[in-house]
């Protein structure tokens, strides 16, 4: 799909909504997704900064499984780095913060 260069990423859901409306497709699911996305963004980013309350938190088992902190990319092996073979390197790790 080739998007026009004047269309910024933040307007993509609304552009797709307009396109589906013009094509006569069912748009209630798209409107629902846009509303839920905005609500999630508000609850995760705005509410903790403005009100100091965190209503949506990551479950502890996910933090223990994946960790949180700075992403550390894997070191290149066999001098290959990012070029060459058709094999996939192991993904990088996440440093767990010292102060949980």
Protein Blocks (a to p, Z undefined) as FASTA:
>chain_A
ZZdfklcfklmmmmmmmmmmmnopafklmmmmmmmmmmmmmmmmmmmmmnopafbccdfk
lmmmnopajddddddehhlmmghiacdcddddddddfbZZ
